[in-house]
């Protein structure tokens, strides 16, 4: 997910930092960011909390594009 990577980098977080903050492994986080694993709503909420945003602000466009294909 391009926006997720951009947000992470803008906030100077590594994959490991993000994984530690949301309570998952680095590999699991990498898979989410690189679309190798589906994002659950709970995980979307955890991630959006890190950036102090609502899940829709981060993930809605990505989901909308996926559904419309």
N, C-alpha and C positions, 0 to 999 in steps of 0.2 A: 504494500500500500504506500504509494508515493507520499501522500500527505502525512502519514504516520512517521515515515522516515524523516521528512522535512521538519516536522515538529520536534522530533527527538534531537536532531542535529542543531536546530535553532536554540534548544534549551541545554545544549552541551551534555546530553546524556549518551552513554554508550548502550549497546544492546544489554550488557550485563547490568548497568544501572537500572534500566527499565525493568528487566526481569526481577531484580531484587526488590524494587519498589512495589511491583504488583504481585509478587509472590509466586513466580514461575521460574522455570529454568531458562538460561540464555538461549538454548536451542529452540525451546518452545516459542520464545518471543521472536527469534529470528524467523521461524516458520510463519508466524502471524504476519510479520512485516513484509515477507516475501511471498505471500499468498499460497503457502504450502499447506496451511491449516486454516480451517474456517474459524471465524471470530464469533464467539458466543456473546450474547447480550451482556452477561455479567462481566466478561473480559473487556468489552467495549466501555462499560461504565468504569471499571478500574483504570483503564488507560486514560479515558477522558478526565477522570479526577486528577491524574498527575498533571495535566495541562490546564486544569481549572476551566474546562469546557464541558458542554453537553455532548453526549455521544453523537447526536445528529450533526453537530457542527464539524465533527471530524469524519464521520463514516457515512453520512447520508448519500452524498453524491456517488461514492463508490458502490454502495448497495443499489442505488437507483439504476446505475449503468449496468450492473450485473443482472438485475431483474429484467431490464428492457431488452436484453439480447435474445 
